[in-house]
Amino acid sequence: LLVGAAAGLLVFVLAPASPLLVGAGITAVQAGVFTGAVTSGAGTAAVAATYARDRKTGESSPIDTYTGNAFMASAQVGGAVVQLLLIPRGAELLGCMSTGGMAVPVMKGVLTPEQVYVLSQAAGRGIAVENLIFQMQDVNMFIWEGKELGGPTENETYNKLKDATEFSAGLLTYYGIWNPCTYEKVTISLLPDTLESTLPAVQNALGANQKINVSLLPDLPGTSLAVQSAAAANAGAAPISPIDASLAFQQAANEKMGVEAAANACESGSNSIYKEVNIHGKINTEIDEVDLVNQIIYEDKSAGKLYMENADFPQTEQQWAFKQIYKKGSNRIDAINQSEYTLSIVGDENVPNINSLKSIRNYVFRIDTDTPALRQAVEECLDKLRAKYPEYNFSATYGGK
C-alpha cells in the first residue's frame, strides 16, 4: 500500500505535464488513483501467491518473504507506470541533444525540431509500454509459475530483450528527470476568438461566388458560435472544401493579427524596427532585424569567404547556401513558430510583441556578395524554403544591404 501511495503521488505530480494524459482528458487525480490501485494490486497479488504456495507445500514463509515479495512486485509495476510519463520526456531531451535543436535532413525533405521531438516521444512511449509489459509479465510468472521476482527465465532471448528494455528505460528515465518540460504544466489553449469580426475577410478570401456552408466547416479552434450562426445563413450556398475553409479562416486571422500588431506598435510608441532579437525557447536563435512597419524579417549573410584564396574551410556555393539559407532559415522559422518562447535584446528592454513577430510573412536574406553561381545556389534553397513554408514570402538581396 505504501508503494502504491508513493507511485500514485508521483503520477499525480507528473500527470499535468504529460501531453498524452492532458490531451486525453485524464486528470491528475484519475491517473494517480489508477496508478496506486494497480501498484497495490500487484503487491497484494504477490502476497496471495506466496500464501497459496505455502499452503500447497505445507511450509510457512517468514514475514520478511511476504513483505519482500509484496514490495518487489508493487515496485516493479508501479515504477514501470511512473516511467510511462518520464521515458517520453527523456527521449525528447535525448533527441534535442542529438540534433542540437536543428532541423534534420531526411532523404529529400527535412524533419523540423518539433517533428524530431514528436518522433522521439513516440519511440519513448513504445519503450515505456514494452517495459511495463515485461514487468507485469514478471509478476504474472511469479504468481502462476513460481519464478523468482526479477530473476531470469529459461528463455535466453526473452531475458536479453528484457534486459535491453530495462536498460533503455532506465537511461531514458534519467534523462526524463532532467528534462525541464517534465515538470511544466501542459495547457491546451484555443486560438483567440477573433474570427467573429473577421467574417467579411473570410468571405473575401473565398471569393464572391463561394459562400460559407456551415455543414462543411471543419472544427476550427477559435470559431465562435456567432460565426457559425452567420455561416448557417448560407447553408444553401455552393459548398466549399474544409481545406478552403481552413485557409480562408487562417488568412483572415493572419491579416487581422498583422493589422492589429502594426496599430499596437504605433499607439504604444514602441520601436518599429528591432535588431539582434534573441529567441529563447526549445529552439534558441537570433533574428538580425525585425521591421514591424513593413512586416519584414531580415537575415544578414556574409558569403565573402567563399571567394577568399586559401580559405580555412573551402566550400561550394551550393554547400554555403544549403547551410546558411536553407538550414538556418528553417531553424529561424521553426523558432518563431514554436508554441512558447521569450524575446530579448541585449542592452534594450523594448522587444517586439511575439504575436506581431509570428504574423510577419515576408523573410528577406541580405547577402553581402553577388555572383551568378551564388545567386543560383541561393535561389534553389529559397525554392526549397517556399515549398516547406508556403505561407511565407522568401527573397534575397545581393551585394549588401
N, C-alpha and C positions, 0 to 999 in steps of 0.2 A: 504493500500500500504506500509506503514511503517513497519507493522508487517511482511508482505510478504518479504520486502527487508531484514529485520533482520534475518528471518528464512532462506532465501536463502543464506545470507552471512555466517551463522553458518554452513550450509551444505557444502558450498564451502570450508570452512576451514577444516571441518572434513572429507570430502569425500576422500582425498588422503590417509587417514589412514584406510579406510574401505576395507578389502579384498574382500567383495562381489562386491562392485562397481568397484574396480580396476580389479578384475577377469573378470567382465562382459564387460570391456572396456568402462565404463561410466566415462567421465571426470568430474572434479570438477565443471567446468562451466555448463555443461549439468545438473548435479544434482542440482546445486544452482538455475539455471533458472527455472527448473521444480518445485522445492520447492516453489520458490517465486510466480510462476504462480498459483499453487494450493492453496497456503495460501491466496493470494489476491483474488482469485476466490471465496473462502469460505466467505470472508468478504463482497465482492460485492453482493453475493447471499443473505446474511443476510440483507443487506441494501434494496435490491429489495423486499425481502419478507416483511420487515417492511413497506415499501411504499405501497405494494399491500394490506396489512392488513388495513392500514389507509384508503385507497380508498374504501375498502369493508365496513368498519364500519362507515365511514364518520368522523373519528377522525383525529387529527393532532398531531402526537407524537413530543415531543421536540427533538432538535438536539442531546441532550445527549443520548437519546434512540437509535438513529441511530448509533452514534459513538460507544456506548457501545456494541450494537449487532454486529457491524462490527468487533470490537476489539475481542470480546469473540469468535466469530466463527473462525476468522483467527488464533487466539492464540491456540484454541483447535486443529485445523487441522495442523497448522504449527508446533506447539510443538510436536505433535504425529509423524510428519515426521522427525523432528530432532532426536526424541527418537529412530527412526529406526536405527540410527548409534550409539547411546550411550548405549542402552539397551544390545545389544550383548556383548559389551566390559565390561559392568558391570557384566553380567552373567559370563563372562570369569574370571574376577577378583574374583568373589564370589566362583567360582569353584576351583580356585587356592588356595584361603584362606581355603576352606573346606577340601581340600586334603593335604595341605601343600606342593604342588608340587611333591607329591609322586604318584607312580602307585597305582591303587585301585583294589584289588581282586574282581572279579565278577564271581560267580559260579566256573567253572573250569578254568577260564582264568583271565586276568588282563586287566585293562584299563590303558594305558600309560598316562602321563600328557598331551601330545598333544591330545590324544583322548578325555580326560576329557574336555579340552578347546574347542574342536570342538563341542562336545555334549552340553556344556554349552552355546556356541554361538547359536547353533541351537534352544535350548529352549528359549533363549533370543529373537531371531528373531520371534519365534511364539508368545511370549507375546507382542512384539512391534507391530506386524501386527494386533493382536487382539485388542490392544489399539487403533490403528489408525482406525480400522473398527468401534469401539464404538464411537469415536469422530466424525467421518464423519456421522454416523447414527444419532448422537445427533443433528448435524447441519441440517441434512435432515428432521428430525421430527420437528425442529423449522420452517423450510421453508414451509413444506406442512401441518403440523398439528397444528402449533402454540404453541408447547411445549416450555417452558422456557429453554434457553440455559444453560446446565449444571445441570438442575433440574431433579428430579426423574420422572419416568413414573408410570403408574398404574400397571405395571408388576413387582412384587417384586423380582421374580427370576432374571429378566433382570437387575434390579437395583443392586442386590447383586453381580452378575457376573461382572458388570461394575465397581463397587466399588473395588472388589478384583483385577481386572485387572489394574485399575488405581493405586492402592496401590503398586502392584508388579512392575509396570512400573516406578513409582516414585522412589522406592528403588533401582532398577537396574540402573536407570539413575544417581542416586547419586554415585553409585559405578563406573559407566562408566566415570563420570567426573574425578574420582581419579585414573583411570587406565592409567598409562603412555603410554600404547600402543594406546590409543585413539588418541594421537597426533603424533605418529610416522608414517612417510610416508611409505606406503607399496610399495615394489619394487618386481616385478616378474622377476627374472633373470634366464637365461638358464644355463645349465651346461657348463663348459669351453669347447670350441670347439677343443678338443684334440683327438677326435676319428679318425680323418683322419690319424694320424700317428700310430694308434693302430689297423688298419685293419688287419695286419698279426696276431696279438694276438687274434683278434676276430675269425679269421679263425681257429687258433689252438684250441681255446676253443670249437668250433663247431665240430672239427674232420675233418679228411681228406675226409670222404665220404659225407659230407654235405657242400654245397655251399650256399652262401647268395642269396636268391631270393628277389629282391627289392620289388616285388609286395606284399610280405607278411610281410615286415618290419613294425613294429609299429612306431608311431610318437615319436621318441626318441629325447628329448632335447639335443642339442649339436651334433646331427648327421649332418655333413656338406654336402654340395652338392657334394663335391669331393668323400666322402664315398659312397653316394647314386649312383653316377655315376659308381664308381668301382663295387658296388654291382649289378648294372644293367647289367654289362657284364656277370654275371652269371644267367641271367634271365631264362635260360632253364635248370638250375640245379635242383636237388632234393629240394623241398621246405622244410622250417623249420617253426616251430610254432612261433608266436610272443613272447611267453614266453621264448623259447630257445634263440631267437634273443636278447631279453632284457637281459637275464642272461649273454649271451656271451659278449655283449657290456659293461655291468656293470663290469664283471670280468676283461675285458681288461683295462677298465678305472681305476679300483682299482689297478691292477698290475702296471700300468704306474704311477699312483699317488704315490704308495708306493716307487717305484724305484727313482722317482724324489725327493721325500721328503728326502730319505736317502742321495742322492747325494748332495742336497742343504745343508744338515746339515754338511756334510764333507767339502764342498767347503767353507762354510762361517766360519768354525772353531768354530761353536757353540757347546754347550753341546750335548751329545748324550743320556745322562741319566738325567732325571729331577725327583725330589722328591717333594712331597706335592704340587701338581699342583692344584690350585683353579680354578674352572669354575664359571663364573658369567654370568647368563642369566635368562630366565624364570625358569630354573631349576638350582639351585646352589648346588655344591657338591665339593668334593676334591678327587683327584686321588693320591694314595700313591706313585707310581713310574711309569714313562713312559720311556721305553727303545726304542729309535728310531733305534738303530743299529740292534737289534734282533727283532724289531717290536712286542713288548710285553707290555701290560699294567698289572701292578701288583697291587693287593689289599691285604693288610695285615689284618689278622683277629686273634683275641685272644679269644680262647674258654676255657681258664683255669678256669674261674669262674663256668663253668658247673659242675666241679668236686670238688668244694670247699664245705666244711661242713658248714652248717648254712648260705648258700648264701642269700643275701638280696632279690634277685628275682630268685628263683629256676625255672628252665625250662628244658625241654627235649632237646635232640639233634635235633629232628625234628623242634621244635619251634625255636631254635637258628639258624639252617640252613635256615629256611624259611625267617627269618628277615635279617640275616647277609649276606647270599649268594644270595637268590633269589630276595628279595625286594630291597636290597641296590645295588646288581649287576644290576638289571633292571634300577634303578634310575641313576646309572653311565652311562650305555649305552645310555639311553634316553638323558641325559645331553650332552654327547659327540656328539650326532647326531642331536641336536636341531639346528634350522636354524641360529640363531645369538647368539653369546656369546663372552666373552673375557676370557683370561687366566692370572693368576698372580701367583707368588711365593713370599712368604714373605721374604724380605731381598735380593731378587735377581731379576735383571731386565731382565735376559735371561729366556724366556719361550719357550715352543715348538710351532711350527707352527700349526695352527688349522687344516689345510688340512692334515698335517702329522699325527696329532693325530687321525683324522677321518679315515685315511687309515689303521690304525692298526686293525688287525682282531684276534689277539691272546690275550686272557684275562686269567690271572692266579691268583687264590686266594692262598695266602701263609698263612697257618693256623699253629699256634704255638703248637697245641695239636694233638695227634693221638690216637684214639681208634677205634675199629671196628664199634661201633654204630655211632660214629661221621662220619666216612668215608661213611657209608651207607646213612645217612641223607644228607650229602653234595652232594654225587653223585646223589641222587634223585633230588635235587634242580638244580644241573648242567644240568641234562637232561631236566628240565623244561626251563632253560635258552637257551639250544641248540634248543629246539622246538620253542621258542619265537623269537630268533635271530639266524636263521640258517646260516647267513653269518659269524658268529663269532665262534672261536675255544676256548671253555671254558675248563679249567682244574684246578687242585688243588694240592698243595704240603702240606705235613703234618709234624709236629714235628719241625717247624722252617724254616728259610729261606734257 
